[in-house]
Amino acid sequence: MSLPNQAPVRPTELNKLKEYLVGIISRYLEENPPSAVDRPKLIKDLLNQAYLNTKINLAVTMRDQIFHEILDDMLGFGPIQSLLDDDDVTEIMVNGASKVYVERKGKLERTPIVFENDDQVLKLIDRIIMPLGRRIDPDSPTVDARLPDGSRVNAIIQPVAIDGPSITIRKFMKGRLSVEQLIEFGSLTASMAEFIRACVVSHLNIIISGGTGSGKTTLLNVLSSFIPGDERIVTIEDAAELRLQQDHIVRLETKPTDVEGKNGVTIRDLVRNSLRMRPDRIIVGECRGGEALDMLQAMNTGHDGSLTTLHANSPRDAVSRLETMCLMAGIDLPIKVLRQQVASAIDVIIQQSRLRGGARKVTSITEVSGMEGDAIIMTEIFRYEQKGVTKDGAAIGEMKQTGIRPLFTPKLEAAGFKLPPEIFGANLTDMLSGGRRR
């Protein structure tokens, strides 16, 4: 096989060269399987030697490009590896072979990256899910998985994905975000952070509510950093992505059903099992169904300080969604009894939002105060007020305290937190006049 030195190299010829080199390396690896540690260096050495043996003299930039693509295919995740390596990219969306989009700094954009065909996308999906023991086929055309670095992956194929296989990757942020960084980014204020820390340490039950991509899991990771290191934590997730800093942690992950539709382990199964594991804290990555009732019952039977997230657009919507998910458990409870369960179990709802322009902020911190008749009473402690938008369409606003001190203040004080009135926005006039509830 030879390519002219001077004539332009056609894409088909480059593809043949890539297939030839990959074939040689793959055959050698099959006959002489290396250890996981030695595999990267061996593949690079084999690639260099195989290329030299072809006697082909490509331009340096073209040769480097070929090498890079082959190494991405054999050691990484093919065409999208460069996107996974880009720290500015937070989400990758493959809409079939010819359309790859990313979210970069809060904004969606199309990339020039394309796959050769749908089969290449399917091979990438198989490469992601095979080490995890998951499966995808026409009878089970969707799958949730994760990459070795913790990035969350959802894949969906035909017949339900009409225009070809689709992959969505929520990238795992390298390094842990601290609460100080969230304050610096403007995601919340120092007063809000101090209040949240007091709530976590004081074993209040907290729900983080928000839409898709609003930053719920990131905030949950930050909140978990406030948990004292001498407490036993059990985390429960569909695909493990929480990164807790404490030592005493038991991480549980769901298991999909087998080909016969049996032997699966659900979030609900794990929540029930966790109660037998002597947890000081139970953290559920996300409540989506009947496990919400088990979670509420755990909170109401001595497992204070539990944390979870759910999809909702406001604290009030979060309560309604909790009620709906509890009904999914299949237990026929009167709605008033269900609401009493919610009101007695949940102390705080933190609303996380993605604003116009891509900024992610805590837009509300709300106390669940109790019941009045058949209604759950909620009191907002902090809120974000949007004032307008910039020329680029980004939201402009500010965080504000409502001036109301929560009813669970005695719990905070019992844990050693005597938060000053200014954290809640109280001023001298309010205090002298008796103002609102403090």
DRENDO-1510 file (C-alpha; in Angstrom, 1 decimal, always signed):
<recs>
REC; n; res; u; v; w
REC; 1; MET; +0.0; +0.0; +0.0 .
REC; 2; SER; +1.4; +3.4; -0.9 .
REC; 3; LEU; +0.3; +7.0; -1.1 .
REC; 4; PRO; +1.8; +9.6; -3.4 .
REC; 5; ASN; +4.1; +12.0; -1.6 .
REC; 6; GLN; +3.0; +15.1; -3.4 .
REC; 7; ALA; -0.6; +14.5; -4.7 .
REC; 8; PRO; -3.4; +15.5; -2.3 .
REC; 9; VAL; -4.5; +12.6; -0.1 .
REC; 10; ARG; -8.1; +11.7; -0.5 .
REC; 11; PRO; -10.3; +11.0; +2.7 .
REC; 12; THR; -11.0; +7.5; +1.4 .
REC; 13; GLU; -7.2; +6.8; +1.3 .
REC; 14; LEU; -6.7; +8.1; +4.9 .
REC; 15; ASN; -9.6; +5.9; +6.1 .
REC; 16; LYS; -8.0; +2.9; +4.5 .
REC; 17; LEU; -4.7; +3.7; +6.2 .
REC; 18; LYS; -6.4; +4.1; +9.5 .
REC; 19; GLU; -8.2; +0.8; +9.1 .
REC; 20; TYR; -4.9; -0.9; +8.1 .
REC; 21; LEU; -3.0; +0.4; +11.2 .
REC; 22; VAL; -5.9; -0.3; +13.6 .
REC; 23; GLY; -6.1; -3.9; +12.2 .
REC; 24; ILE; -2.5; -4.6; +12.8 .
REC; 25; ILE; -2.6; -3.2; +16.3 .
REC; 26; SER; -5.8; -5.0; +17.2 .
REC; 27; ARG; -4.5; -8.4; +16.0 .
REC; 28; TYR; -1.4; -8.0; +18.0 .
REC; 29; LEU; -3.3; -7.1; +21.1 .
REC; 30; GLU; -5.6; -10.1; +20.7 .
REC; 31; GLU; -2.6; -12.4; +20.5 .
REC; 32; ASN; -0.7; -10.7; +23.3 .
REC; 33; PRO; -3.2; -9.0; +25.6 .
REC; 34; PRO; -1.3; -6.4; +27.8 .
REC; 35; SER; -2.2; -5.3; +31.3 .
REC; 36; ALA; -4.4; -2.2; +31.6 .
REC; 37; VAL; -1.3; -0.3; +32.8 .
REC; 38; ASP; +0.9; -1.3; +29.9 .
REC; 39; ARG; -1.9; -1.0; +27.2 .
REC; 40; PRO; -1.5; +2.8; +26.4 .
REC; 41; LYS; +2.2; +2.7; +25.9 .
REC; 42; LEU; +2.1; -0.5; +23.9 .
REC; 43; ILE; -0.5; +0.8; +21.5 .
REC; 44; LYS; +1.5; +4.0; +20.9 .
REC; 45; ASP; +4.6; +1.9; +20.2 .
REC; 46; LEU; +2.8; -0.4; +17.9 .
REC; 47; LEU; +1.2; +2.5; +16.0 .
REC; 48; ASN; +4.6; +4.1; +15.4 .
REC; 49; GLN; +6.1; +0.8; +14.2 .
REC; 50; ALA; +3.2; -0.1; +12.0 .
REC; 51; TYR; +3.2; +3.3; +10.4 .
REC; 52; LEU; +7.0; +3.1; +9.7 .
REC; 53; ASN; +6.5; -0.3; +8.1 .
REC; 54; THR; +4.0; +1.1; +5.6 .
REC; 55; LYS; +6.8; +3.3; +4.1 .
REC; 56; ILE; +4.2; +6.0; +3.7 .
REC; 57; ASN; +5.4; +9.6; +4.1 .
REC; 58; LEU; +2.5; +11.8; +5.1 .
REC; 59; ALA; +2.9; +15.5; +6.1 .
REC; 60; VAL; +3.6; +15.8; +9.8 .
REC; 61; THR; +0.3; +17.5; +10.6 .
REC; 62; MET; -1.6; +14.8; +8.7 .
REC; 63; ARG; +0.3; +12.0; +10.3 .
REC; 64; ASP; -0.3; +13.5; +13.8 .
REC; 65; GLN; -4.0; +13.8; +13.0 .
REC; 66; ILE; -4.2; +10.2; +12.0 .
REC; 67; PHE; -2.3; +9.1; +15.1 .
REC; 68; HIS; -4.5; +11.2; +17.3 .
REC; 69; GLU; -7.7; +9.8; +15.8 .
REC; 70; ILE; -6.5; +6.2; +16.2 .
REC; 71; LEU; -5.4; +6.7; +19.8 .
REC; 72; ASP; -8.7; +8.3; +20.6 .
REC; 73; ASP; -10.5; +5.3; +19.1 .
REC; 74; MET; -8.4; +2.7; +20.9 .
REC; 75; LEU; -7.7; +4.4; +24.2 .
REC; 76; GLY; -10.6; +6.9; +24.4 .
REC; 77; PHE; -14.0; +7.5; +23.0 .
REC; 78; GLY; -13.4; +8.1; +19.4 .
REC; 79; PRO; -14.5; +11.4; +17.7 .
REC; 80; ILE; -15.9; +12.9; +21.0 .
REC; 81; GLN; -12.7; +12.3; +23.0 .
REC; 82; SER; -11.5; +15.9; +22.2 .
REC; 83; LEU; -14.8; +17.2; +23.7 .
REC; 84; LEU; -14.4; +15.1; +26.8 .
REC; 85; ASP; -10.9; +16.6; +27.2 .
REC; 86; ASP; -12.2; +20.2; +26.8 .
REC; 87; ASP; -12.8; +21.6; +30.3 .
REC; 88; ASP; -15.1; +24.3; +28.9 .
REC; 89; VAL; -17.5; +21.7; +27.6 .
REC; 90; THR; -20.1; +20.7; +30.2 .
REC; 91; GLU; -22.4; +18.6; +28.0 .
REC; 92; ILE; -22.1; +16.6; +24.8 .
REC; 93; MET; -25.1; +15.7; +22.6 .
REC; 94; VAL; -24.7; +13.3; +19.7 .
REC; 95; ASN; -27.9; +13.5; +17.5 .
REC; 96; GLY; -27.1; +10.7; +15.1 .
REC; 97; ALA; -23.9; +10.3; +13.2 .
REC; 98; SER; -23.8; +13.8; +11.5 .
REC; 99; LYS; -24.8; +16.2; +14.3 .
REC; 100; VAL; -22.8; +16.7; +17.5 .
REC; 101; TYR; -23.6; +19.6; +19.8 .
REC; 102; VAL; -22.0; +20.8; +23.0 .
REC; 103; GLU; -22.9; +23.1; +25.9 .
REC; 104; ARG; -19.9; +25.4; +26.4 .
REC; 105; LYS; -20.0; +28.0; +29.1 .
REC; 106; GLY; -23.8; +27.7; +29.4 .
REC; 107; LYS; -24.5; +28.0; +25.6 .
REC; 108; LEU; -25.3; +25.3; +23.0 .
REC; 109; GLU; -23.3; +25.2; +19.8 .
REC; 110; ARG; -22.8; +22.7; +17.0 .
REC; 111; THR; -19.4; +21.2; +16.5 .
REC; 112; PRO; -17.7; +20.2; +13.2 .
REC; 113; ILE; -17.3; +16.6; +14.6 .
REC; 114; VAL; -19.1; +13.8; +12.7 .
REC; 115; PHE; -19.1; +10.0; +12.9 .
REC; 116; GLU; -18.5; +7.9; +9.9 .
REC; 117; ASN; -22.0; +6.3; +10.2 .
REC; 118; ASP; -24.6; +5.1; +12.8 .
REC; 119; ASP; -22.6; +1.9; +13.3 .
REC; 120; GLN; -19.7; +3.9; +14.7 .
REC; 121; VAL; -22.1; +5.6; +17.2 .
REC; 122; LEU; -23.4; +2.2; +18.2 .
REC; 123; LYS; -19.9; +0.9; +18.7 .
REC; 124; LEU; -19.2; +3.9; +21.0 .
REC; 125; ILE; -22.3; +3.1; +23.0 .
REC; 126; ASP; -21.2; -0.5; +23.4 .
REC; 127; ARG; -17.8; +0.6; +24.5 .
REC; 128; ILE; -19.3; +2.7; +27.2 .
REC; 129; ILE; -21.8; +0.3; +28.6 .
REC; 130; MET; -20.0; -3.1; +28.3 .
REC; 131; PRO; -17.7; -2.6; +31.3 .
REC; 132; LEU; -20.7; -1.8; +33.4 .
REC; 133; GLY; -22.7; -4.9; +32.4 .
REC; 134; ARG; -25.5; -2.9; +30.9 .
REC; 135; ARG; -27.2; -3.6; +27.6 .
REC; 136; ILE; -28.9; -1.8; +24.8 .
REC; 137; ASP; -30.8; -3.4; +21.9 .
REC; 138; PRO; -34.1; -3.0; +20.0 .
REC; 139; ASP; -36.0; -4.6; +22.9 .
REC; 140; SER; -34.3; -2.4; +25.4 .
REC; 141; PRO; -33.4; +0.7; +23.4 .
REC; 142; THR; -32.4; +3.1; +26.2 .
REC; 143; VAL; -29.6; +2.9; +28.8 .
REC; 144; ASP; -28.1; +5.1; +31.5 .
REC; 145; ALA; -24.4; +4.6; +32.3 .
REC; 146; ARG; -21.3; +6.5; +33.3 .
REC; 147; LEU; -17.8; +7.0; +32.0 .
REC; 148; PRO; -14.7; +6.0; +34.1 .
REC; 149; ASP; -14.4; +9.7; +35.2 .
REC; 150; GLY; -18.0; +9.7; +36.5 .
REC; 151; SER; -19.6; +11.6; +33.6 .
REC; 152; ARG; -23.3; +10.6; +33.2 .
REC; 153; VAL; -24.3; +9.0; +29.9 .
REC; 154; ASN; -27.7; +8.4; +28.4 .
REC; 155; ALA; -28.0; +6.5; +25.1 .
REC; 156; ILE; -31.1; +5.7; +23.0 .
REC; 157; ILE; -31.2; +3.8; +19.7 .
REC; 158; GLN; -33.7; +2.8; +17.1 .
REC; 159; PRO; -36.6; +2.0; +16.9 .
REC; 160; VAL; -37.4; +4.8; +19.4 .
REC; 161; ALA; -34.6; +7.1; +18.2 .
REC; 162; ILE; -36.0; +7.8; +14.7 .
REC; 163; ASP; -33.0; +9.6; +13.2 .
REC; 164; GLY; -30.3; +7.3; +14.5 .
REC; 165; PRO; -28.6; +6.5; +17.8 .
REC; 166; SER; -28.3; +9.4; +20.2 .
REC; 167; ILE; -25.9; +10.0; +23.1 .
REC; 168; THR; -26.1; +12.6; +25.8 .
REC; 169; ILE; -23.2; +13.0; +28.2 .
REC; 170; ARG; -23.3; +15.2; +31.3 .
REC; 171; LYS; -19.6; +15.8; +32.0 .
REC; 172; PHE; -18.2; +15.2; +35.4 .
REC; 173; MET; -16.4; +18.3; +36.6 .
REC; 174; LYS; -12.8; +17.7; +37.4 .
REC; 175; GLY; -12.0; +18.7; +41.0 .
REC; 176; ARG; -14.6; +19.5; +43.6 .
REC; 177; LEU; -16.3; +22.8; +43.7 .
REC; 178; SER; -16.3; +24.5; +47.1 .
REC; 179; VAL; -18.9; +26.7; +48.6 .
REC; 180; GLU; -16.4; +29.6; +48.3 .
REC; 181; GLN; -16.3; +29.1; +44.6 .
REC; 182; LEU; -20.1; +29.1; +44.3 .
REC; 183; ILE; -20.1; +32.4; +46.2 .
REC; 184; GLU; -17.4; +33.7; +43.9 .
REC; 185; PHE; -19.4; +32.6; +40.8 .
REC; 186; GLY; -22.5; +34.4; +42.2 .
REC; 187; SER; -24.5; +31.2; +42.6 .
REC; 188; LEU; -25.4; +32.1; +46.1 .
REC; 189; THR; -24.4; +34.7; +48.8 .
REC; 190; ALA; -22.2; +34.2; +51.9 .
REC; 191; SER; -25.3; +34.6; +54.1 .
REC; 192; MET; -27.1; +31.9; +52.1 .
REC; 193; ALA; -24.1; +29.6; +52.4 .
REC; 194; GLU; -23.8; +30.1; +56.1 .
REC; 195; PHE; -27.5; +29.4; +56.5 .
REC; 196; ILE; -27.3; +26.2; +54.4 .
REC; 197; ARG; -24.2; +25.0; +56.3 .
REC; 198; ALA; -26.1; +25.4; +59.6 .
REC; 199; CYS; -29.1; +23.5; +58.2 .
REC; 200; VAL; -26.9; +20.6; +57.1 .
REC; 201; VAL; -24.9; +20.3; +60.3 .
REC; 202; SER; -28.1; +20.6; +62.3 .
REC; 203; HIS; -29.5; +17.5; +60.6 .
REC; 204; LEU; -32.4; +19.2; +58.8 .
REC; 205; ASN; -33.9; +17.3; +55.9 .
REC; 206; ILE; -33.2; +19.1; +52.7 .
REC; 207; ILE; -34.5; +18.8; +49.1 .
REC; 208; ILE; -32.7; +20.4; +46.2 .
REC; 209; SER; -35.2; +21.2; +43.5 .
REC; 210; GLY; -34.5; +22.3; +39.9 .
REC; 211; GLY; -34.8; +21.7; +36.2 .
REC; 212; THR; -32.6; +19.6; +34.0 .
REC; 213; GLY; -29.0; +20.9; +33.9 .
REC; 214; SER; -29.6; +23.5; +36.6 .
REC; 215; GLY; -26.8; +22.2; +38.8 .
REC; 216; LYS; -28.6; +20.1; +41.4 .
REC; 217; THR; -26.0; +17.4; +41.7 .
REC; 218; THR; -23.2; +20.0; +41.9 .
REC; 219; LEU; -25.0; +21.8; +44.7 .
REC; 220; LEU; -25.7; +18.4; +46.4 .
REC; 221; ASN; -22.0; +17.7; +46.4 .
REC; 222; VAL; -21.2; +21.0; +48.0 .
REC; 223; LEU; -23.9; +20.6; +50.7 .
REC; 224; SER; -22.5; +17.1; +51.5 .
REC; 225; SER; -19.2; +18.7; +52.2 .
REC; 226; PHE; -20.7; +20.2; +55.4 .
REC; 227; ILE; -21.5; +16.8; +56.8 .
REC; 228; PRO; -19.2; +16.1; +59.8 .
REC; 229; GLY; -16.6; +13.5; +59.1 .
REC; 230; ASP; -17.6; +11.2; +62.0 .
REC; 231; GLU; -21.0; +10.4; +60.5 .
REC; 232; ARG; -21.9; +7.3; +58.5 .
REC; 233; ILE; -23.2; +8.3; +55.1 .
REC; 234; VAL; -25.1; +6.0; +52.6 .
REC; 235; THR; -25.5; +7.4; +49.1 .
REC; 236; ILE; -28.0; +5.9; +46.6 .
REC; 237; GLU; -27.9; +6.7; +42.9 .
REC; 238; ASP; -29.0; +5.4; +39.5 .
REC; 239; ALA; -25.4; +6.1; +38.2 .
REC; 240; ALA; -22.9; +6.9; +40.8 .
REC; 241; GLU; -21.7; +10.5; +40.3 .
REC; 242; LEU; -21.6; +12.0; +43.8 .
REC; 243; ARG; -18.1; +12.9; +45.1 .
REC; 244; LEU; -18.2; +13.1; +48.8 .
REC; 245; GLN; -15.1; +14.0; +50.7 .
REC; 246; GLN; -15.8; +12.1; +53.9 .
REC; 247; ASP; -14.2; +8.8; +54.8 .
REC; 248; HIS; -17.2; +6.8; +56.2 .
REC; 249; ILE; -19.3; +6.4; +53.1 .
REC; 250; VAL; -21.2; +3.4; +51.6 .
REC; 251; ARG; -22.0; +4.0; +47.9 .
REC; 252; LEU; -25.0; +2.1; +46.5 .
REC; 253; GLU; -26.0; +2.0; +42.8 .
REC; 254; THR; -29.0; +0.6; +41.1 .
REC; 255; LYS; -28.8; -2.6; +38.9 .
REC; 256; PRO; -30.7; -3.0; +35.7 .
REC; 257; THR; -32.8; -6.0; +35.0 .
REC; 258; ASP; -31.3; -9.0; +33.1 .
REC; 259; VAL; -32.4; -10.1; +29.7 .
REC; 260; GLU; -35.4; -11.8; +31.2 .
REC; 261; GLY; -36.5; -8.6; +33.0 .
REC; 262; LYS; -35.6; -9.9; +36.4 .
REC; 263; ASN; -33.0; -9.4; +39.2 .
REC; 264; GLY; -33.0; -5.6; +38.9 .
REC; 265; VAL; -32.3; -3.4; +42.0 .
REC; 266; THR; -34.2; -0.1; +42.1 .
REC; 267; ILE; -33.6; +3.1; +44.0 .
REC; 268; ARG; -36.6; +2.1; +46.2 .
REC; 269; ASP; -35.0; -1.3; +47.0 .
REC; 270; LEU; -31.8; +0.5; +48.0 .
REC; 271; VAL; -33.6; +3.1; +50.2 .
REC; 272; ARG; -35.3; +0.4; +52.1 .
REC; 273; ASN; -32.1; -1.6; +52.5 .
REC; 274; SER; -30.2; +1.5; +53.6 .
REC; 275; LEU; -32.4; +1.7; +56.7 .
REC; 276; ARG; -30.8; -1.5; +57.9 .
REC; 277; MET; -27.2; -0.1; +57.5 .
REC; 278; ARG; -27.2; +2.2; +60.5 .
REC; 279; PRO; -26.9; +5.4; +58.5 .
REC; 280; ASP; -26.4; +8.8; +60.1 .
REC; 281; ARG; -27.3; +10.3; +56.7 .
REC; 282; ILE; -29.0; +9.0; +53.6 .
REC; 283; ILE; -28.3; +10.8; +50.4 .
REC; 284; VAL; -30.4; +9.9; +47.4 .
REC; 285; GLY; -29.0; +11.3; +44.1 .
REC; 286; GLU; -32.5; +11.9; +42.7 .
REC; 287; CYS; -36.0; +10.9; +43.7 .
REC; 288; ARG; -38.1; +10.0; +40.6 .
REC; 289; GLY; -40.8; +7.6; +41.8 .
REC; 290; GLY; -42.2; +5.5; +44.7 .
REC; 291; GLU; -38.9; +5.7; +46.6 .
REC; 292; ALA; -40.0; +9.2; +47.6 .
REC; 293; LEU; -42.5; +7.7; +50.1 .
REC; 294; ASP; -39.8; +5.5; +51.6 .
REC; 295; MET; -37.5; +8.5; +51.9 .
REC; 296; LEU; -40.2; +10.5; +53.7 .
REC; 297; GLN; -40.8; +7.6; +56.1 .
REC; 298; ALA; -37.1; +7.4; +56.8 .
REC; 299; MET; -36.9; +11.1; +57.5 .
REC; 300; ASN; -39.9; +10.8; +59.9 .
REC; 301; THR; -38.5; +7.8; +61.8 .
REC; 302; GLY; -35.2; +9.2; +63.1 .
REC; 303; HIS; -33.0; +9.5; +59.9 .
REC; 304; ASP; -32.7; +13.3; +60.1 .
REC; 305; GLY; -30.2; +15.1; +57.9 .
REC; 306; SER; -31.2; +13.3; +54.7 .
REC; 307; LEU; -30.5; +15.0; +51.3 .
REC; 308; THR; -32.0; +14.4; +47.9 .
REC; 309; THR; -32.8; +16.2; +44.6 .
REC; 310; LEU; -35.8; +16.2; +42.4 .
REC; 311; HIS; -37.0; +17.8; +39.2 .
REC; 312; ALA; -39.3; +20.8; +39.8 .
REC; 313; ASN; -39.4; +24.5; +38.8 .
REC; 314; SER; -40.3; +26.0; +42.2 .
REC; 315; PRO; -40.5; +24.9; +45.8 .
REC; 316; ARG; -44.2; +24.7; +45.6 .
REC; 317; ASP; -43.9; +22.5; +42.5 .
REC; 318; ALA; -41.4; +20.4; +44.4 .
REC; 319; VAL; -44.0; +19.6; +47.1 .
REC; 320; SER; -46.6; +18.7; +44.5 .
REC; 321; ARG; -44.1; +16.5; +42.7 .
REC; 322; LEU; -43.3; +14.8; +46.0 .
REC; 323; GLU; -47.0; +14.0; +46.6 .
REC; 324; THR; -47.2; +12.6; +43.0 .
REC; 325; MET; -44.2; +10.4; +43.5 .
REC; 326; CYS; -45.4; +9.1; +46.8 .
REC; 327; LEU; -48.7; +8.0; +45.1 .
REC; 328; MET; -46.5; +6.1; +42.6 .
REC; 329; ALA; -45.5; +3.8; +45.5 .
REC; 330; GLY; -48.9; +2.2; +45.1 .
REC; 331; ILE; -50.1; +2.8; +48.7 .
REC; 332; ASP; -53.5; +4.4; +49.0 .
REC; 333; LEU; -53.1; +7.2; +51.4 .
REC; 334; PRO; -55.5; +10.1; +51.9 .
REC; 335; ILE; -54.0; +13.3; +50.4 .
REC; 336; LYS; -54.1; +15.0; +53.8 .
REC; 337; VAL; -52.1; +12.2; +55.4 .
REC; 338; LEU; -49.6; +12.3; +52.6 .
REC; 339; ARG; -49.2; +16.1; +53.0 .
REC; 340; GLN; -48.7; +15.7; +56.7 .
REC; 341; GLN; -45.9; +13.2; +55.9 .
REC; 342; VAL; -44.3; +15.8; +53.6 .
REC; 343; ALA; -44.7; +18.7; +56.0 .
REC; 344; SER; -43.3; +16.8; +59.0 .
REC; 345; ALA; -40.4; +15.2; +57.0 .
REC; 346; ILE; -39.0; +18.1; +54.9 .
REC; 347; ASP; -37.5; +21.1; +56.6 .
REC; 348; VAL; -35.9; +23.1; +53.7 .
REC; 349; ILE; -36.3; +23.2; +49.9 .
REC; 350; ILE; -33.4; +24.8; +48.0 .
REC; 351; GLN; -34.4; +25.8; +44.4 .
REC; 352; GLN; -31.6; +25.7; +41.9 .
REC; 353; SER; -32.2; +27.3; +38.5 .
REC; 354; ARG; -30.5; +27.8; +35.2 .
REC; 355; LEU; -31.1; +31.4; +34.2 .
REC; 356; ARG; -31.1; +33.1; +30.8 .
REC; 357; GLY; -27.5; +33.2; +29.5 .
REC; 358; GLY; -26.6; +29.9; +31.2 .
REC; 359; ALA; -25.9; +31.1; +34.8 .
REC; 360; ARG; -26.8; +28.6; +37.5 .
REC; 361; LYS; -28.0; +30.1; +40.8 .
REC; 362; VAL; -29.8; +29.2; +44.0 .
REC; 363; THR; -33.0; +31.2; +43.4 .
REC; 364; SER; -34.9; +30.3; +46.6 .
REC; 365; ILE; -34.4; +28.8; +50.0 .
REC; 366; THR; -37.8; +28.0; +51.5 .
REC; 367; GLU; -38.8; +26.5; +54.9 .
REC; 368; VAL; -41.6; +23.9; +55.0 .
REC; 369; SER; -43.3; +25.4; +58.0 .
REC; 370; GLY; -46.1; +22.9; +58.6 .
REC; 371; MET; -49.8; +22.4; +57.8 .
REC; 372; GLU; -52.8; +24.7; +57.9 .
REC; 373; GLY; -55.9; +22.8; +57.2 .
REC; 374; ASP; -55.2; +20.6; +54.1 .
REC; 375; ALA; -52.4; +22.9; +52.8 .
REC; 376; ILE; -48.7; +22.8; +53.4 .
REC; 377; ILE; -47.4; +26.1; +54.6 .
REC; 378; MET; -44.1; +27.3; +53.1 .
REC; 379; THR; -42.0; +30.4; +54.0 .
REC; 380; GLU; -39.3; +31.8; +51.8 .
REC; 381; ILE; -36.1; +32.8; +53.6 .
REC; 382; PHE; -34.0; +33.9; +50.6 .
REC; 383; ARG; -34.9; +34.6; +47.0 .
REC; 384; TYR; -33.4; +35.7; +43.7 .
REC; 385; GLU; -35.0; +38.7; +42.0 .
REC; 386; GLN; -34.3; +39.2; +38.3 .
REC; 387; LYS; -34.2; +42.8; +37.2 .
REC; 388; GLY; -33.7; +42.4; +33.5 .
REC; 389; VAL; -31.2; +41.0; +30.9 .
REC; 390; THR; -27.9; +42.1; +29.4 .
REC; 391; LYS; -27.5; +42.9; +25.7 .
REC; 392; ASP; -26.3; +39.3; +25.3 .
REC; 393; GLY; -29.5; +38.0; +26.9 .
REC; 394; ALA; -28.0; +37.0; +30.3 .
REC; 395; ALA; -30.1; +37.5; +33.4 .
REC; 396; ILE; -29.4; +40.4; +35.7 .
REC; 397; GLY; -30.7; +40.2; +39.3 .
REC; 398; GLU; -29.7; +40.0; +43.0 .
REC; 399; MET; -30.2; +37.7; +45.9 .
REC; 400; LYS; -32.3; +39.0; +48.8 .
REC; 401; GLN; -33.2; +38.0; +52.3 .
REC; 402; THR; -36.9; +38.2; +53.1 .
REC; 403; GLY; -36.2; +39.2; +56.7 .
REC; 404; ILE; -38.0; +36.1; +58.1 .
REC; 405; ARG; -36.3; +33.9; +60.6 .
REC; 406; PRO; -37.3; +30.2; +60.2 .
REC; 407; LEU; -39.4; +28.4; +62.7 .
REC; 408; PHE; -36.7; +25.7; +63.0 .
REC; 409; THR; -34.2; +28.3; +64.5 .
REC; 410; PRO; -34.2; +26.4; +67.8 .
REC; 411; LYS; -32.9; +23.3; +66.1 .
REC; 412; LEU; -30.0; +25.4; +64.6 .
REC; 413; GLU; -29.3; +26.9; +68.1 .
REC; 414; ALA; -29.3; +23.5; +69.7 .
REC; 415; ALA; -26.6; +22.5; +67.2 .
REC; 416; GLY; -24.5; +25.6; +68.2 .
REC; 417; PHE; -25.6; +28.0; +65.4 .
REC; 418; LYS; -26.8; +31.3; +66.7 .
REC; 419; LEU; -27.2; +33.1; +63.3 .
REC; 420; PRO; -27.2; +36.9; +63.6 .
REC; 421; PRO; -30.3; +38.8; +62.5 .
REC; 422; GLU; -28.5; +40.4; +59.5 .
REC; 423; ILE; -28.1; +37.0; +57.8 .
REC; 424; PHE; -31.9; +37.1; +57.4 .
REC; 425; GLY; -31.9; +40.7; +56.3 .
REC; 426; ALA; -33.3; +42.1; +59.5 .
REC; 427; ASN; -32.7; +45.8; +60.2 .
REC; 428; LEU; -32.9; +47.9; +63.3 .
REC; 429; THR; -36.3; +49.4; +62.4 .
REC; 430; ASP; -37.8; +45.9; +62.0 .
REC; 431; MET; -36.3; +44.8; +65.3 .
REC; 432; LEU; -37.5; +47.8; +67.3 .
REC; 433; SER; -41.0; +47.6; +65.8 .
REC; 434; GLY; -41.4; +43.9; +66.4 .
REC; 435; GLY; -41.5; +43.6; +62.6 .
REC; 436; ARG; -42.2; +40.3; +61.0 .
REC; 437; ARG; -41.5; +36.9; +62.7 .
REC; 438; ARG; -37.9; +36.5; +63.8 .
</recs>
